[in-house]
Amino acid sequence: MRRILIIDDHVVVRKGLIQLLTILLEPAVEFEEASTGAEGIDMVCKGEYHLVLLDISLPGRNGLDVLGQIRQLQPKLPVLVLSMYPDEQYAVRALRAGASGYLTKASAAEELKGAIENALRGQKYVTPLQATLLADAISDNYDTTGLHNLLSDREYQFICMLSSGMTMTQIAQELNLSVKTISSYRSRVLEKLRMKTNAEVINYCITNKLTL
């Protein structure tokens, strides 16, 4: 029996995925759950799985950090990234980091089914939009000097959350980090983006289509 590990900090999302995929996937699949990146990595170390479904927004550790750790531990283990963020924000970063596919949580059930089946066959699942984004990213005309390309994955996640209207305190709570740590991210972001205020960062995100 195939085993799928779901790493997501929201229990409702995990249970909903299990209920949906139990109907969609044949033959029967066994599911296991982790609520944090650290827990998920520990389970990957100790267990054998055929696929990981990974949320990109996790408390404590960014989903892309977790993806990188899983790729180091189990290079052949396919990982599908599920996110509330649109393709333009994270798809290229996730696929470049080794994800077998990137889907938004609003994806249709059939799209999720197709992505999982592809991943279980050892194939990548890339939508037409993502293929265009990837092509643009390797194009000679691609703007590699965009300041947001200088940001780490966690810093990039911070500006996306900030531009969505979240306060520093809300971001800290969502990521299960201290406000002091989030303030450190903010300082590094302002330095790298050569800006002085949150308003400038938000305006930059809007201009570069990095908002939800």
C-alpha positions in Angstrom: 0.0 0.0 0.0 1.3 3.5 -0.9 1.9 5.9 2.0 1.5 9.6 1.8 2.7 12.1 4.5 0.8 15.3 4.8 2.7 18.2 6.5 0.4 21.1 7.3 -0.2 23.0 10.5 -4.0 23.2 10.1 -5.7 20.0 11.2 -8.9 20.9 9.2 -6.8 21.0 6.0 -5.1 17.7 6.7 -8.4 15.9 7.5 -10.0 17.5 4.4 -7.2 16.3 2.2 -7.4 12.8 3.5 -11.1 12.7 3.1 -10.9 14.0 -0.5 -7.9 11.9 -1.6 -9.4 8.7 -0.1 -12.2 9.2 -2.6 -10.0 10.3 -5.6 -7.1 7.9 -5.4 -7.0 4.2 -6.3 -5.9 1.8 -5.1 -6.2 2.6 -1.4 -3.6 4.9 0.1 -2.4 5.1 3.7 -2.0 8.7 5.1 0.1 10.0 8.0 0.1 13.5 9.3 2.6 16.1 10.7 1.7 19.5 12.0 5.1 21.1 11.8 8.1 21.0 9.6 10.3 19.5 12.3 7.8 16.7 12.9 7.5 16.0 9.2 11.3 15.8 8.8 11.5 13.4 11.8 8.8 11.2 10.2 10.6 11.1 6.9 13.8 10.0 8.7 12.0 7.2 10.5 9.4 6.0 8.0 9.0 5.1 4.4 6.7 7.2 2.2 5.9 7.3 -1.5 4.9 11.0 -1.5 4.9 14.1 0.7 2.2 16.8 0.5 3.9 19.9 2.0 2.3 23.2 3.0 4.6 26.2 2.3 3.5 28.2 5.3 4.5 26.3 8.4 5.2 27.5 12.0 8.9 27.8 12.8 10.3 26.6 9.5 9.5 27.8 6.0 8.1 25.1 3.8 10.9 25.6 1.3 13.4 25.0 4.1 11.6 21.7 4.9 11.6 20.8 1.2 15.3 21.3 1.1 15.9 19.1 4.1 13.7 16.4 2.7 15.5 16.5 -0.6 18.8 16.0 1.3 17.4 13.1 3.4 15.5 11.4 0.6 16.5 12.7 -2.8 14.1 10.4 -4.7 11.0 11.0 -2.4 8.6 13.2 -4.4 7.2 16.3 -2.7 4.2 18.2 -3.8 4.0 21.7 -2.4 0.5 23.0 -1.5 0.1 26.7 -0.9 -2.4 29.5 -0.4 -0.1 31.7 -2.5 -0.6 32.0 -6.3 1.9 30.6 -8.8 3.6 33.9 -9.4 4.8 34.1 -5.8 6.3 30.7 -5.1 6.0 28.2 -7.9 9.4 28.9 -9.5 11.1 28.9 -6.1 9.5 25.6 -5.1 10.2 23.8 -8.4 13.8 25.0 -8.4 14.1 23.7 -4.9 13.2 20.2 -6.1 9.4 20.0 -5.7 7.6 17.6 -8.0 4.8 20.1 -8.4 3.3 23.3 -6.9 -0.5 23.6 -6.4 -2.6 26.2 -4.7 -5.1 25.0 -2.1 -7.8 26.3 -4.3 -6.9 23.8 -7.1 -9.6 21.6 -8.5 -9.8 18.1 -7.2 -8.9 16.6 -10.6 -5.8 18.8 -10.8 -4.7 17.6 -7.4 -5.4 14.0 -8.4 -3.4 14.4 -11.6 -0.4 16.0 -9.8 -0.3 13.2 -7.2 -0.5 10.5 -9.8 2.3 12.2 -11.8 4.5 12.5 -8.7 3.9 8.8 -7.7 5.1 7.9 -11.2 8.2 9.9 -10.6 7.2 12.7 -13.0 6.9 16.4 -12.5 3.6 18.2 -12.6 3.8 21.7 -14.2 0.9 23.7 -15.3 1.0 25.9 -18.5 1.3 29.0 -16.3 4.2 27.5 -14.3 5.9 26.4 -17.6 5.8 30.0 -18.7 7.1 31.3 -15.4 10.0 28.8 -15.6 10.7 29.7 -19.2 10.8 33.4 -18.3 13.1 32.6 -15.3 15.8 31.1 -17.6 15.3 33.5 -20.5 18.1 35.8 -21.4 15.6 38.7 -21.0 14.6 37.7 -17.5 15.3 40.4 -14.9 17.6 38.6 -12.5 18.4 41.9 -10.9 15.0 42.3 -9.3 15.7 43.1 -5.7 13.3 40.5 -4.3 15.5 37.8 -5.9 18.1 38.7 -3.3 15.9 37.7 -0.5 16.0 34.3 1.3 12.9 32.1 1.2 11.9 33.2 4.7 12.5 36.9 3.9 10.5 36.5 0.7 7.7 34.9 2.7 7.8 37.8 5.1 7.2 40.4 2.4 4.4 38.4 0.9 2.6 38.2 4.2 3.3 41.8 4.9 1.8 42.9 1.6 -1.3 40.8 2.3 -2.1 43.2 5.1 -0.7 41.2 8.1 0.9 43.1 11.0 4.3 42.2 12.4 2.5 40.6 15.4 0.2 38.5 13.1 3.1 37.4 11.0 5.0 36.3 14.1 2.0 34.4 15.4 1.4 32.7 12.0 5.0 31.6 11.8 5.3 30.7 15.5 8.2 33.1 15.8 8.9 36.0 18.2 8.2 39.5 17.1 11.9 40.2 17.7 12.8 37.6 15.1 10.3 39.0 12.6 11.7 42.4 13.2 15.1 41.0 12.3 13.7 39.7 9.0 12.2 43.2 8.4 15.6 44.9 9.0 17.3 42.6 6.5 14.5 43.0 3.9 14.7 46.8 4.2 18.4 46.7 3.7 18.3 44.3 0.7 15.4 46.2 -0.9 17.1 49.5 -0.1 14.0 50.8 1.6 13.1 52.5 4.9 9.4 51.7 5.6 6.9 48.9 5.4 4.8 51.0 3.1 7.6 51.1 0.5 7.9 47.3 0.8 4.2 46.8 0.2 4.2 49.2 -2.8 7.2 47.2 -4.2 5.2 44.0 -3.8 2.2 45.4 -5.5 4.3 46.8 -8.4 6.0 43.4 -8.9 2.8 41.4 -8.4 4.0 39.7 -5.2 0.7 40.2 -3.4 -2.2 37.8 -2.8 
